[in-house]
Amino acid sequence: MMARGMSFTDIVSKPLRLLLKIIVNYRGPRIDNISYSVPSKQVGAIPHIEQEAPIIPLLYPPPSNATAFDEDYYKSDGNTDGFCLFKVENALFRVHRFVLARDTSAFESMFKMPAPRPKLGDNKNICDVPVALTDTAEQFRDLLWALYALPNDLHPLEANSDREGVSSALPMNRLLNIAEMAHKYGFVSFESWALSHIYRQCLEVSGPLHTGSSSLCARISDTALRTGHHGLSELSMDILARRLLDFSSPIDFYLPPILAIAEKHGLRRLKGMALYRHIIISERRRKPLSNSNPLLGLDSSKTPPHVHKCIEDTLGLDRTSYLSAYHSLVNVWEHIRSNAPPLENSGCDNHGECLTCWQEVWTQAAQAAEATQPGSADVLNRIQAMNKILRRSLWIHTSIPLTCALAALESCVNLRDRLIGNLPQLFDEL
């Protein structure tokens, strides 16, 4: 029975209004987005609801500082005992304590210290309070990879020796991460293992020191020096020296990483070779200068374009010191081209004649080297070019016996080595 004084429309519209109020209150205060109208004159009319297009909420990416569980190394078996929680960058790692307690590492000492307490009012268990580390998540993940690895993973050369087409070389970046982290936290056996694999790869002709970027070479050298691996340190310094003084490659060798480790470890000889390369590469890139070379003076108004390029480089070189080093190299060549290195008497009966012929051959070789190596400051490459010319010229002069000819070639090689050793003195003020 319909109540007296109430129409069918009133009966239908009241519940609808109540339902709409519930929906509006549930979704938020945007009541303006929904409007309703009920015709009052037509009895039994169907209520008509007018609704605007729904507002679709925008999906924003999670904040960059959001913490997430690591996919591989957040171990969980339902029990927190025997685990340790770490926060590295924005990743959480849950690791077995017995894994971290190997090699009497720094973590073993950490476990003996009182555990960090949760904040007041926090219901977290002590084992759920993460230990914050300053490493990168990638570095810590690679360390855990080594700690959890199986023997076949740690020794792929032996495990895959009987399988064709299987790459046995471990990624160099992972090996460096393991070596650095193992050295930092005292995992002695894993540090030795990682360094041995790095050294093995660097011995290859196509290894990272021969073909890798300057950043990778600098990192390998830095790791070798910090961990005290004598063989890897000597190998990296030797290969870096050869690459710095090799100008045959069309690809430039980016110098800031090399200079950074030279400054860090006090490697003056390496710094000298890096700055020498910087000067020569800059000189080769500049436009040919006229016969009146403005580098003969220190007038800043006549400074060639390549000097400005060097000063604006990320190395942050001082202009006066740079020009001073450049002029020192030019003056060194002026002295070398006119004065042959000493020729020791190796039992020659007519050594005076040999000295005269040696000076003549030396002057001719210097002129030929100037034609092939146009850089006026490129002393080392000019001497190297002279060495090739002298090998041919000395056999033509029959007046120079074999013993003196060999002594002359050796003096040329020794001269270049002494210049390399003296390069740091040219750049001490840079």
Secondary structure, DSSP 8 states (H G I E B T S, - for coil): ---TT--HHHHHHHHHHHHHHHHHHHH-S-GGGEEEE--SSSTT---EEEE------------TT--EEEEEEE--SS--TTEEEEEETTEEEEEEHHHHTGGG-HHHHHHTS------TT----GGGS-EEESS-HHHHHHHHHHHH--HHHH-HHHHTTTSTT------HHHHHHHHHHHHHHT-HHHHHHHHHHHHHHHHSTTSHHHHS-HHHHHHHHHHHHHHT-HHHHHHHHHHHHHHHT---SSS----HHHHHHHHHHT-HHHHHHHHHHHHHHHHHHS----SS-GGGS--GGG--HHHHHHHTSTT---HHHHHHHHHHHHHHHHHHHHS------SS-TTHHHHHHHHHHHHHHHHHHHHHH---TT-HHHHHHHHHHHHHHHHHH-TTS-HHHHHHHHHHHHHHHHHHHHHHHHHTTT-
